[in-house]
Amino acid sequence: MTVFAAGALCWREVDGQLLIAIIHRKRYGDWSWPKGKVDPGESLPQAAVREIREETGLKVKLGVHLGTQNYMLQNGAAKEVHYWAAKVSDKALVESTFKPDEEVERIEWKTPEEIDDLLSYEQDKEFLVKLVDLHSKALLQTKPFILLRHAKATPRGQWPKDEAHRPLLPLGEEQAKAIVPILAAYGIKKVVSSPWARCANTVMPYVRKKGLKLIERGQLTEFGNAIGPQRTAKTVEKLLATGSAAVLCSHRPALPTILDTISKNATPAQEILIHEARALEPGQMLVVHLTKGEGSKRRIVGLEIQTPTVN
């Protein structure tokens, strides 16, 4: 049995100096990164944001995934901890609800050098090294672009009407609900979708929850991509160029066109994972962390595949 946990390295800049949050846990008498166990029904990104809120009082949105830590617990169970980078805005800092308690008695903002001396566990330092490296290369400030395959829909052979109105199955509806906290964890502010029912209804719970406008593009339908893949690619490129925290929901047959457009900013190693995303299952998403910029100036810093958790 594996125990899953999630957390983040919360960071900000003051006069160009990188500062990172570290917590002191009273129970263990240690200095570590804020993190905690995934609750039943939670996704890892959802758990990371919740745990940061509970342990530091900070509302954050996740940036690039920094990696995974694996170790054995005293009871013999395996533990797997996922860490993200999370920039803390001035507003979030002012609105922090942190109060010392039996779990976390102190939170300190320290320089990387100070934290290196404070951290109680050697294995925690690898994430500090990754964060500092990204910061030194001006790659820590990113925006998420999420490619989402629509949730589980009624099979074609069981739907006698037109393709545009083929609905989600009950499982797909549950997946759509479970997608909401994942998109929220990354701070998605723009929602673009194929207008066909199975796509629009996949993102609609998030649109309603956040009070956003659903932007529909016919070029993202199966038919639109089949007759004009260049127009589909252009639609994706325009969305990437905005630098917005965005999700794009489309269909399996359109994934290769969309992924090929994303790949223009990828390294050879990144291209491999992007190519594998052609096999996204219904409701799965590829999270692409991008720097700002147009065309070749835009860089992919990180990639993740996330799957909604449905009980």
Buried (B, 14 or more C-beta within 10 A) or exposed (E): EEEBBBBBBBBBEEEEEBBBBBBBBEEEEBBBBBBBBBEEEBBBBBBBBBBBBBBBBBBBBBBBBBEEBEEEEEEEEEBBBBBBBBBBEEEBBEEBEBEEEEEBEEBBBBEBEBBBEBBEEEEBEEBBEBBBEBBEEEBBBBBBBBBBBBBBBBEEEEBEEEBBEBBBBEBBBBBBBBBBBBBBBBBBBBBBBBBBBBBBBBBBBBBEEBEBEBBBBBBBBBBBBEEBBEBBBEBBBEBBEBBBBBBBBBBBEBBBBBBBBBBBBBEEEBBEBBBEBBEBEBBBBBBBBBBEEEEEEBBBBBBBBBBBBBE
